[in-house]
Amino acid sequence: MQTQDALTQIRLQIMWNRLISVVEEQAQTLIRIAFSTSTREAGDLSAGVFDLAGRMLAQAVTGTPGHINAMAASVIHFLAKYPIGVMREGDVFITNDPWMGTGHLNDFTVVSPTFRKGRVVALFACTSHVVDVGGRGFGADATQVYEEGLHVPIMRLANRGEMNETLLEMVRSNVRTPVEVEGDLYALAACNEIGSRRLVEMMDEFGLESVDELGEHIITASHSAMLVEIAKLPRGRYDNSMRVDGFERDIDLVASLTIAEDGIDVDFTGTSPASNFGINVPKSYCDAYTSFGIRCVVGPSIPNNAGSLSAIRVKAPEGCILNALRPCAVTARHVTGQMLPDVVLGCLHQALNTGVLAEGTSCLWNPVFLGGHGLAGGDAAFENATEFAVNCFHTGGMGARPTVDGLNTTSFPSGVRNVPIEVTETICPLIIWRKEYRTDSGGPGTFRGGTGQIMEVGNGEGAPFVISAMFDRVKHPARGREGGGLGVTGKLYLKKAGTAMQGKGRQPIPAGDSIIMEMPGGGGYGDPFDRDPALVGIDVRDGFVSREAARQQYGVSVDGEGVVDRVETERQRALRAAPPEGPARPRS
């Protein structure tokens, strides 16, 4: 009997692994055939398989937490409108509702039933960010969701294999890039189709009539495994807050994290109210990044599914910026929502006293550039300008980790890739004149914060164009941990005019000028004076740290030949001169 149970467990594990490979192929299909650079180049997407109750059984490794974890809660909304009994083979369902999908109108979620032997056995879902949905465009300027673009309620994208041409015509007529957007909708439907084919092949191979038993095993085992990991943590409540730039005012993100026997609860009571602009966060997106932040530390090796996610419960008061209600503007919800892992990691750092990375840039620095008539209030110079809309994914530095430096110019927590400049220059008249590391942007520490980058962008036609900025950490820097220093804040300005620009909002770049974006760095970890001098020398050699900063922040002198030596700094002299009963050695 024990042998039979062991063999059953092995068989279930093999099928579980196979299911994960199925959804990974689903995601790779979407990447290969997508039209938008955000999906094809940056990987801003999600893919997964669900049981007939709408519970996520497996997700592709490829994808962002905001898409994956929010999509995990979206399929039940589709089932509420289209129950399993009304689904037919070839049906495909779609929505971009921010409160039923993944947080803003630019994300389309597509759900498709998988049929085997004439009945539905599973559901596949996927999400990707499309470059444009009309309205004011991808940006934070709108004051209500109605201004932000075309809203598609949950409806059929395909009916028994026939695409909904009325819907596609409506989409084409409302967006600036109709070919790319329509192509992405076909790609979303196609990737679900591939997932369905591979699942049916798997069921045939293993002789499965349904995935119910496998699904129950996945969810139960994952939830139990999370409770085991949570049991290793000290019980109690841990509070943390973080101030970020906001739009019209600073925003305070306040969290209380409670570790209990049956899971982890996060309460955002005390967080600032909703903004008047499009940086508000629907609850599903708040849940998504809160859960991800915890999962970075608690049970990171446990597969992500409905079972593991159910061990984390999130509360955010209605009307706060993390639970914004319709009709709040939400297009730039990532600017706020992607800060949440830093907030909850700050709570976990108190519980663990180690093992938690410092704060980083966190939100993406993904500018949207637009060209064409009317963008600058009727400026005649815009009349003959080429019309374009392009979304470039880039970022600053990641926070330092407890035993290693922060990653440079790496998107955390979203995980999306930087879009190659050659791709951007191919699809629009922009020229990226400069893209390089930003010296001294990473916070000093025993382990240095990740370095940001500097980009200079101009219009190759010499015409004016517009940036829709959605940036944070311009006013409030990433904080270090355990004595690590602050990361450097970001800034953006016109090259010729020298005019400083705002971190959020649509702003023109005059004809013949270019915009320079200096992206933030991550916070440091540990006392900078404990950093290995040889590593400081390497940082100077590689341009991450200047010689002056090496001397002042690390107490290390690096000469022109790369020779490294310790020096006495003003801080050290003050410490040496302090009386024995004086204050303890301060932290940077």
Secondary structure by P-SEA (a helix, b strand, c coil): caaaaaaaaaaaaaaaaaaaaaaaaaaaaaaaccccccccccccccccccccccccccccccccccccccccccaaaaaaacccccccccbbbcccccccccccccbbbbbbbbbccccccccccccccccccccccccccccccccccccccccccccccccaaaaaaaaaaccccaaaaaaaaaaaaaaaaaaaaaaaaaaaaaccccaaaaaaaaaaaaaaaaaaaaaaccbbbbbbccccccccbbbbbbbbbbbcccbbbbbcccccccccccccccaaaaaaaaaaaaaacccccccccaaaaaabbbbbccccccccccccccccccccccaaaaaaaaaaaaaccccccccccccccbbbbbbccccccccccccccccbbbbbbbbbbbccccccccccccccccccccccaaaaaaaccccccbbbbbcccccccccccbbbbbbbbbbccccccccccccccccccbbbccbbbbcbbbbbbbccccbbbbcccbbbbcccbbbbbbbbbbbbccccccccaaaaaaaaaaccccaaaaaaccccccccccbbbbbbcaaaaaaaaccccccccccc
